[in-house]
Amino acid sequence: METMINEAFGHYRQEDTNIGRLQPLGEDDVINERPRENHNEFKDFLNDGNQILCDGSKYTKLEFVIKLYHIKVLCGLSDKAMTMILDLLRDAFSEAKLPISFYEAKKIINKLGLNYTKIEACPNHCMLYLRDDEKDLQTCKHCGTSRWNPKKKKKQPAKVLRYFPLKPRLQRFFMCSKTAEHMRWHSSENKDGVIRHPRDGEAWKTFSVMHPEFALDPRNVRLGLASDGFNPFSTMSSTYSIWPVFLIPYNLPPWLCMKHTSLILSMIIPGKQMPGNSIDVYLQPLVDELRELWNDGVETFDSSLNETFRMRAALMWTISDFPGLGILSGWNTHTGLACPTCNFDAEHCRLPHSRKWCFMGHRRFLSRNHRFMLLNHK
């Protein structure tokens, strides 16, 4: 638990070589490598990590809150249910150092960097109330729709985007001593030439040639973006569609990069209608952050090398099904020219009764002189 605290606040390091990098640090051991704007937050978090829950307990206050929060996530408990459980525990164990509500427990959890930003949006997917000159608007400047839910008496936003800042999540890969070394795995040599990872493909190599300064430091992060809609209410609703957006860190080796623990949840686009081509509106904060990471980078501590470097990031490609391709790229996937590869070369016709496009002559064969045709069958 103490190691996790020090990794969560990775820019507080111990210079004493006799202690070692992975030893837990106390408040007096922490030194200042740069202005510590969140020093008070670190101090409070350290106190929670060292404070025993109650006499005879094997848990600290922080350990108990994290385990309780884990149970909430696994079992799908509501915030109100968690507050009632905390009230019962405080009533049964009056000496226990428990938060008074789930809201207070979330404030402790958020110090780990698990928080998100709420950004109000137009119900018709026209705009985000994001900029300084837009935060005070009461109606959408494009369609004139009110930003508030008309069914509520109090001012409650009609649509809210949950955005998870990218920079602290990328920094966390290097603050954690167990993953910092894996973030440089892709720079190792591929000895047998077998394609096991995107780093073995032409797109990766071409990008490195086009941007040699970026490729010079293997710690610069290469990302892929994936998104698809789903119905969170299963059979209870057939029309609701919510769109999560994920980022995949391809610096990690193939046995780690696609695990759910490595995926980065970037945002949750609310329903109930799918965003369609207006997904660009919701991707605006992510695009702004990616531009900043590409142009300027962000100062990051590498716990494996015990040094600070400027981390940059690049979005390599997107991953989606074919309808998702049309949403993410703007390509029209509902016509006879839907295939982005064949385009005008596609053999297509429109079925008169079903009113759908049909691709009859879609089979393609290699030329007789192609090198694959000359290979012996094994």
MOGIFEN-V792873 format. One line per field, one symbol per residue. ss: DSSP state (~ for helix, > for strand, _ for the rest). phi: phi as a letter, one per 20 degrees, with the letter a starting at -180 (. if undefined). A space follows every 10 residues. Layout:
# MOGIFEN-V792873
ss->???
phi->???
This chain:
# MOGIFEN-V792873
ss->_~~~~~~~__ __________ ______~~~_ ________~~ ~~~~~~~~~~ _>_______> ~~~~~~~~~~ ~~~~~___~~ ~~~~~~~~~~ ~~________ _~~~~~~~~~ ~~~~__>>>> >______>__ ________>_ _____>_>__ ______>__> >>>___~~~~ ~~~~~_____ _~~~~~~___ _______~~~ _~~~~~~~~~ _~~~~~____ >>>>>>>>>> ___~~~____ _>>>>>>>>_ ___~~~~___ ___>>>>>>_ _____~~~~~ ~~_~~~~~~~ ~~~~~__>>> >>____>>>> >_>>>>>>>_ _~~~~~~~~_ __________ __~~~__>>> ______>>>_ __________ ~~~~____
phi->.fffffffdf eecdefffen feffdeffef ddebgefdff fffffffffd effafneede ffffffffff fgffemffff ffffffffff ffcfefedff bfffffffff ffndecdecf cffemeaded ffedfefecf fddnfffdff edfefcgfbc eeddgegfff fffefffedf fffdffeffe fdmfedbgfe efffffffff cfffffdfef eddcdcbaeb efdlefbddf cdceddddee ffffecfeff fefdfeacef eeeffmfefg fffgffffff ffffedmbfc eeffdlbdce edbbeeadca ffffffffdn ffddcfdfff eflfefecbd ffeelcecde eefcdfffef fffefffd
